[in-house]
Amino acid sequence: MKITKNTTLAEILKTKKGSKVLAKNGVPCLSCPMAQFEVDDLQIGEVCKTYGLKLAKILKELNNSK
Protein backbone atom coordinates (compact mmCIF):
# COMPACT_ATOMS: atom_id res chain seq x y z
CA MET A 1 0.00 0.00 0.00
CA LYS A 2 1.40 3.40 -0.98
CA ILE A 3 0.83 6.05 1.65
CA THR A 4 -0.44 9.38 0.30
CA LYS A 5 -1.71 12.63 1.80
CA ASN A 6 -5.16 11.05 1.92
CA THR A 7 -4.09 8.01 3.97
CA THR A 8 -5.61 7.99 7.44
CA LEU A 9 -3.58 7.80 10.61
CA ALA A 10 -5.31 4.50 11.41
CA GLU A 11 -3.99 2.99 8.17
CA ILE A 12 -0.49 4.34 8.81
CA LEU A 13 -0.44 2.98 12.35
CA LYS A 14 -1.14 -0.50 10.96
CA THR A 15 2.16 -0.43 9.05
CA LYS A 16 5.33 -1.88 10.50
CA LYS A 17 7.07 1.39 11.40
CA GLY A 18 4.21 3.87 11.06
CA SER A 19 4.04 4.99 14.67
CA LYS A 20 7.83 5.41 14.88
CA VAL A 21 7.97 7.59 11.77
CA LEU A 22 5.03 9.73 12.92
CA ALA A 23 6.48 10.17 16.41
CA LYS A 24 9.94 10.98 15.03
CA ASN A 25 8.42 13.75 12.90
CA GLY A 26 6.44 15.28 15.77
CA VAL A 27 2.91 14.29 14.76
CA PRO A 28 1.04 15.34 17.93
CA CYS A 29 -2.09 13.26 17.27
CA LEU A 30 -0.45 10.13 18.63
CA SER A 31 -0.59 11.45 22.18
CA CYS A 32 -3.78 13.51 21.92
CA PRO A 33 -6.68 11.84 23.75
CA MET A 34 -9.29 13.41 21.44
CA ALA A 35 -7.50 12.22 18.29
CA GLN A 36 -8.00 8.63 19.38
CA PHE A 37 -11.70 9.07 18.58
CA GLU A 38 -10.91 10.47 15.12
CA VAL A 39 -7.89 8.40 14.06
CA ASP A 40 -9.96 6.54 11.46
CA ASP A 41 -10.84 9.83 9.75
CA LEU A 42 -7.70 11.94 10.22
CA GLN A 43 -5.69 12.08 7.00
CA ILE A 44 -1.94 12.62 7.23
CA GLY A 45 -2.15 15.53 4.77
CA GLU A 46 -4.65 17.38 6.96
CA VAL A 47 -2.61 16.73 10.10
CA CYS A 48 0.58 18.04 8.48
CA LYS A 49 -1.20 21.15 7.21
CA THR A 50 -2.75 21.86 10.62
CA TYR A 51 0.53 21.50 12.53
CA GLY A 52 2.93 22.85 9.89
CA LEU A 53 4.72 19.53 9.42
CA LYS A 54 6.66 18.56 6.28
CA LEU A 55 4.28 16.23 4.45
CA ALA A 56 6.69 15.27 1.66
CA LYS A 57 9.38 14.25 4.16
CA ILE A 58 6.95 12.20 6.25
CA LEU A 59 5.46 10.47 3.19
CA LYS A 60 8.93 9.62 1.91
CA GLU A 61 9.92 8.09 5.25
CA LEU A 62 6.65 6.17 5.57
CA ASN A 63 6.85 4.75 2.06
CA ASN A 64 10.52 3.81 2.47
CA SER A 65 10.07 2.20 5.87
CA LYS A 66 7.61 -0.55 4.93
N, C-alpha and C positions, 0 to 999 in steps of 0.2 A: 504494500500500500504506500503510495506516495503522499507525503504530508504536504498540504497546501495551506494558504491563509484561511481557507474555509473549514479545515479540519478542527473538530471539537477537542477540547482538553481531555474529555473522557476517552476519545480514540487515541490521543497521544499517550495518555497514561497507561494504556494497554500495551504499548510497545516496550521493548526490552529496556531501553535506557531513557525513555521519555521523561520520567520524573527528574532524573539527574540533569538532563539537558535544560529543562525548564527551570529548575532550582538554580543551576549554575548561571543562568542568564537573568535571574532576578524576577521571574514571573511571580507576582505576589499572590495570585489566586490559589496557590497550593496550600497556603497557610490561612487563608481567609475562611472563617466559618460559614459565611453567607454563600460563598462561591460553591461550596459543596452541594448546595441545592440546585445550582445552575450549571454544573460541570458538563452535563450532557448537551447544553445549548451554547456554551461559551466557545466561540471560535478563536483560534490563536491569532488571527489577523486583527480581530476586534480588541483582544486583550493587549496586543502590542501597541495598537494605536492609542488606546486609553492611557497606557502607562509610559508611552514614549520609548518602547523597547525596539531593538533592531530586528524586524521581522525576517529580513533576508538572511541574516546571520543565524538566527534560531532555526529557520527552515533548513538551512544548509547542514547545520549540526544534527538536526533530527533525522534528516534523510540519509546522512552519512553514518549514523550511529546504529542503524538497524541490523 
